[in-house]
Amino acid sequence: MFFGLELSGLQIYWWIIVSLLGGLLVFMFFVQGGQSLLHIIAKDELEKTMLINSLGRKWELGFTTLVLFGGACFAAFPLFYSVSFGGAYWVWLAILFCFIIQAVSYEYRKKEGNLLGSKVYEIFLWINGVFGVFLIGVAVSTFFSGSHFVLDSRNFVKWSKASRGLEALLEPANYLLGLSLVFLSQILGASYFLNNINDEIIAKRARLAMFVATLAFLPCILGFLAWICFKSGFYVGEDGKVSLESYVYLHNFLSQPYLIVGLLLGMVAVLFGIFLNVFKRSTKGIFPLGLGSVLVVMMVFLNVGLGNSAFYPSIADLQSSLTIQNASSSYYTLSVMGYVSLLVPFVLAYIAYVWRAMDRVKITKEEMSNDTHAY
């Protein structure tokens, strides 16, 4: 027994863990955001090398967080994992491809004699930075718009569309979250450059890129929040039956006021981080930006998972929709994994320690000019 929690308590606990990992993953998208800004901020080869090496020291953290997120979903909500990752496999394969070419690019961009040349690997980094993030946003947006799957009596999944998840791209509203994450990642990436690189010219361009990304981010994220609040949602009644009801996600917010508080605090922290970087010319904006990003994503996840709604709804068959109750692992599995989850704070502390140690000395042009092991 994990701290005396019943099955329902463990299901809530694990959805909170999944939500936290989702928020941390979005924060780690500063790497992808930085990659999408390479050709905007860097104007020569040395500046490009500075940016890529700044990101290259952290890119594994984002990849690891993505794996942790998938692992937590598999351990705690295996039916969701099998339906989404096994059913909508074309969209997840596209995402996986975007992250594979990222790893290859950092490894081989500066290798002597590579067949493709550094320019091709830089294009790969841009693809990962834009399309990898965008597709994840579209995939998560289906938590609210729904997916095309049917479960039989043995929980075997049948996908009603041959596009296997890519049909989410035909729903324009899904683009709101995808674009929000792309522009937020650029804001985070520019802020990270300001904190990690000691160069006034790069700092000036990074602040301008952050300001432009902010102008694009705000209407997208506000549009997404308005869409989920005023659209019809997948309501789960007391009998477990799923039906389409108006304003379901708005009611979820109103019935759980801490979600509204967390969402507002997150947005304020994001805007404060941008204000510090752009208008106060501080290099510390990455910290409130990171905290705010995690809070906003967590509140969105908690809304759809802990409210009276299905977190992975089916358009093809409403009663096949997944909730944290019908998609979770057994009580024993959740309990055992609950003790494993207690290691998460230690992992986060280790990441913070390594981060601080690696950033003790800022990247400069002199360092990159003399570094024979640059990415």
Sequence and secondary structure as in RCSB ss.txt:
>XXXX:A:sequence
MFFGLELSGLQIYWWIIVSLLGGLLVFMFFVQGGQSLLHIIAKDELEKTMLINSLGRKWELGFTTLVLFGGACFA
AFPLFYSVSFGGAYWVWLAILFCFIIQAVSYEYRKKEGNLLGSKVYEIFLWINGVFGVFLIGVAVSTFFSGSHFV
LDSRNFVKWSKASRGLEALLEPANYLLGLSLVFLSQILGASYFLNNINDEIIAKRARLAMFVATLAFLPCILGFL
AWICFKSGFYVGEDGKVSLESYVYLHNFLSQPYLIVGLLLGMVAVLFGIFLNVFKRSTKGIFPLGLGSVLVVMMV
FLNVGLGNSAFYPSIADLQSSLTIQNASSSYYTLSVMGYVSLLVPFVLAYIAYVWRAMDRVKITKEEMSNDTHAY
>XXXX:A:secstr
  TT  HHHHHHHHHHHHHHHHHHHHHHTHHHHHHHTHHHH  SHHHHHHHHHHHHTTHHHHHHHHHHHHHHHHH
H HHHHHHHHHHSHHHHHHHHHHHHHHHHHHHHTT TT SS HHHHHHHHHHIIIIIHHHHHHHHHHHHH B EE
E TT  EEESSTTTTGGGGG TTHHHHHHHHHHHHHHHHHHHHHHHB  HHHHHHHHHHHHHHHHHHHHHHHHHH
HHHHHSEEEEE TTS EEEEETHHHHHHHH HHHHHHHHHHHHHHHHHHHHHHTS  S THHHHHHHHHHHHHHH
HHHHHHSSB SB BSS GGG B TTTSS  HHHHHHHHHHHTTHHHHHHHHHHHHHHHTSS B HHHHHH TT  
